[in-house]
């Protein structure tokens, strides 16, 4: 167990571990989308830098959202991370703000981070995202986990290997066992104040019980019943909303985008810190998946109820 816990810390700082199960049940390579928040650079300038580094074509969606289409890493986006700056988008609560979007964004920019959003990429390409982050930093992008106004997020949207209930349950159990350690390892300084709250303890006990063997619908219902909001480090609402839209939509609160992915949310983007890499946080996720893929080790970890 100590060896597993130490495995990530002994890797080179920018070495990315591969997923233990690299293909989906359908035989397709698993992919991951990345969201990284940062400060200082404008949305347009950041998108221009991404296009310079990765190729593609720049397209303006609105004054505060720019897309780099057809880069070597697929489509990329940089936007002001505030819904009110994009009132033309479907589902916006105040579409009448559309004529004022430029002014709203300009007023909010000192307080609201920018967000780099990738499409689904291969895990092997994550090191190139590191390179793009480095290019943004050289041009003035900042951020170190949090600001006085809130956290700076690093999110991974990981395509699951399988949607079979036993597979998702093993992954959830592995995460619940590891989460206390992940918090200690990943969260420092102000980021501790902005971390999503842990799962309710009664839900943790239910999921870790050996007697808990739900089908997919029951796994969804139990999760949504205990976690009807998106503020969880491992947020399964986007996945369950994608799988069961009518079953889930009426029971949840806040903005949730349906997607067939595991949403791993961290308040730890440090674009302004020299040498910062996504590798450490990605590798900690891979260790969760390795535990989930080893039934004997997972059963022992659940029995101990202690972080590995």
N, C-alpha and C positions, 0 to 999 in steps of 0.2 A: 504494500500500500504506500509506503514512504517512497518507494522507487517511482510509482506512478505519479505521485504528487510532485516529485523532483524532476520529472522528465522534461516538462516544459521549460523550467528555469535553466537547465543545462544546455538548451539549444542556442545557437547564434541568434542574436536579437531580431534578425530579419528573415529567419528560416521558417517557412510555412509547412506544417504537417499536412499530409494528405488525409482525406476522409477514409475511415476504415472500410466503409462500404461506398465505393466510388460511383456505382451505377444504381439507377432505379430498378424496380422490378421489371419494368418494360425494357431494360437494357440501355437506357439513355444515360449519358454522363450527368451526374448531379451538378447543379449550378448554385451560385450564391449571388444575391444582389447586396450591394453595400450602400449605406447612407452615412455620410460624415459631415458633421456640422463644424463651421469655422467662422471667424470674424475678420473684419478689416477690409478685405478685398470686396469690390462690388461684384454683383452677379455677372454682369457683362464681362468684366475684365477676367474673372475666374474662368468663364466659359471660353474666352479667347485663348487663355493659356492652355486649357485642356485640348482645344483644337490644334494649337501649335505643337503640342507634345504627342497627341494620339491620332491626329488626322481628323477627317470628317468635315461636315458642313455646319456652320452656325445658323441656328434658326431662333428668332425671338418669338416667344409665346406671348409675353407681355413685358412691360418695362422692368419686371423683377423676376423673370423666369426665362432662361436661355437653354436651348438644347444643342448638343453636339451630336449630329446624326451621322451614323455610318463610320464612327471611329474604329480603330483596330480592336477596341474593347467593346464594340457595340454602341448603342445609344447612351449618351450621358446627359445629365441635366444639372444645372446650378440654379437654385432659386432662393428667394427670401423665404425663410421657414415660418410663414404666417399666412393663414388662409385669407385674411382680410386684404392682403396685397394682391390677391388673384380672384377678384369677384366674378370673372367670366366663367369660372370652372363650375361644372355641374355640382349641385348640392350646396353651393355657397349660401349661407343664411341671409346675406344682404347683397344680392346682385345689383341693387341700385347704386352701389358704391363704384361700379365699373368706371365711370368717368373720372373718378378721383384716385384710381389705383396708383398712379405715379406719385402723387402727393402723399398718399398713405404710406407707401413703401419708403419714401424718402424720410418721412417722419419716424418710421419704426426702425430704420436701418441701424442707428446707434445702439439699439437695445435687442434686436432680434438677429440671430445668427443666419448665415447662409448655409445651404445644404447641398452637398454634392451627392447625387443619386445615380447609381449605375443600374443598367439592366442586369439580367442574370448572366454571370460570367463563370468560367471554369475556375475552380479553386487555385489551379496552377497560375492563373493570371492575377492573383491578388498582389503579388510582388510588383506588378505594373501599376496597381493602384497606389502602392507605396511611392512609386516613382512620381506619379501625378501629384500626390500630396506634397512631395518634396519640391516639385516645381512651383506649386502654389505658395509654399512657404518662402521660397527664394524671392517671390514677387510681392511678399508682404502679408500673406494670409497668417492669421493668428489663432489663438485659442489654446487653453491648457486645462481641459476637463470641465470647467465651469466658468461662468462669469457671475457678477453680483446679482444678475437677473435670472439666472437659471443654468441648467446643465448644457453641455455640448455633447450631443449624442453620437455614438458609434453603433450602428445597427447592422446586423447580418440577417438577410432573408434567405434561408437555406432550404433548398428543395429536399424534402424527406426521401429517404431511400425507399420507403414503403408507407402506404396508407392503411396497412393491416392494423387492426387494433392492438395486437400483441406487440408489434414493432413500435408503435407510438407510445404505448404504455411503458415499454422498456426504456425508451428515451426519456420520458417524463420522470420515471423513477430514478434514472441515473442523474438527471438534473437536480431533482429534489435532494438526493444524497450529497451531491457536490456543491450545491448552491452556497452553503455557509463558507466553504473554503474559497469558492470563486469570489465571493464578496471581499474576503480578506485580501486576496491576491490582486484583484483588479481595481478596487476602490481605494483611492487615497485623497487626502485633502478635502476640498469642497465637494468632490464627486460623491463622497459618502452621504452628504446631505440631500443629494438629488437622486439617489438610487431608487428604482421602483421598490415598493414594499414587498417583502416575501409573501409567499402563499399563506393563506390561513392555516393554522396548525391542525385544525380538525380535518381539513382537506388533505394535508400532507399525510396524516395518519391513515386516512382512508385509502389513498393511492398506494402507500407503501405496505399496506396489509397484504399478506400472501393470498388472502381469500378474495381479493379484488380482481375480478376477471371480466371486465365489461366488454360488450360489443362496441362498435364504433359510435352508435347513437348514444349509448349510455355514457361512454367516455366523454362525448361532446356535452351531454346534458349536465353531467357532474361538474365538468370544468366550468361551463358557463354559469351554472348556479353558484359556484364558489368564487368565480372571478369574472364578474360581468363588466369589468372595465379593463382597459388595455395596459394599465400600469403593473406589469409583471416583467421580470427580467427575461423569462421565456414566455412570450405572449402567443398563445395558441388561438386567440380569437380570429385573426385573419384566416387561418387555415379552416377552422370550423365554420366561419361565415361563408367561405368558398364552398365547402362541402354541403352545408345544410343552411342555405340562406334564409328560408322561411322559418326554420326552427330556431335560428340564432338571433336574427336581426331585431326582433321585438323584445329581446331579453337583455340587450346590452346598452351601454351608455357611451357617449363620446364618439369621435370619428374613428371608424375602423375600416380599412380598405381590405376587401376580400382578396386573398392570394393563396395559392397552393404552396405555402412556405412556412417554415418555422421562424418566427420573428424573435431574434435574440437581441435584446435592447440593453445598451450600456451607456452610462453618462460619462464617457471617458475619452472623447475625441481630443487629441492634443496636437493639432496641426501646427501650432506655433512652436512646439518644442523640438529643437534640433535632434534628429536621429529617431524621432518617434515612428513606430511601425505598427501596422495592424496585426502583426504576427503573434504577439503575445496573447491578445484576446482571442484571435482565431484559434490558436493552438489549445487554449483552455477549453474552447468548445469541442475541438476534436477529441480531447481526453474524455469529455462527457460521452461522446459517441462511441469511443472505444470501450468504455465501461458498459454502455447499453448493448454493445455487440458481443459481450462475454457473459453468458447467462450465469455461470458459476460465480464469477467475481461480483456480478451485480447482486445476486442473491446474498452473498456474504456481506456486501456493503449495506444492503437494506437491513439485514439482521442486526448489524452493528449500529445502524442509525447514526453514523458519524461521518464527517467529511473524509474523503480519501486523501 
